Amino acid sequence: MIKVCPVCGKKFNTTNAVKFCSNTCRRRYQGTGKPQKRRGKETLCWSCENACGGCSWSRSLTPVEGWEAKKIKIKGNFYIGAVLDSYIIKNCPEYKKERRIQ
């Protein structure tokens, strides 16, 4: 089946329910259609350089001494329905702003 990409107008051949000609066009389209549903609240760790094993929280799930955080419950394993304790971190003494490579 020949389809037309809604972003660039390019015609492309597909046998499934693909809407865009490439991932680039799909990413460009995001935000112009329906609003994207957020999975959760923003936490400081998502933009921290120490996020992957550089602090006690990401290394061993031990709360960082002196941080400002709100304790929350999150869904764990989908199949067994486990509920886990986690945190939304607002301020942390070990926080280092992530350097973005462009």
Beta strands, then each sheet from edge to edge (+ up, - down):
strand 1: 2-4
strand 2: 11-13
strand 3: 68-75
strand 4: 83-91
sheet 1: 1+ 2-
sheet 2: 3+ 4-
end
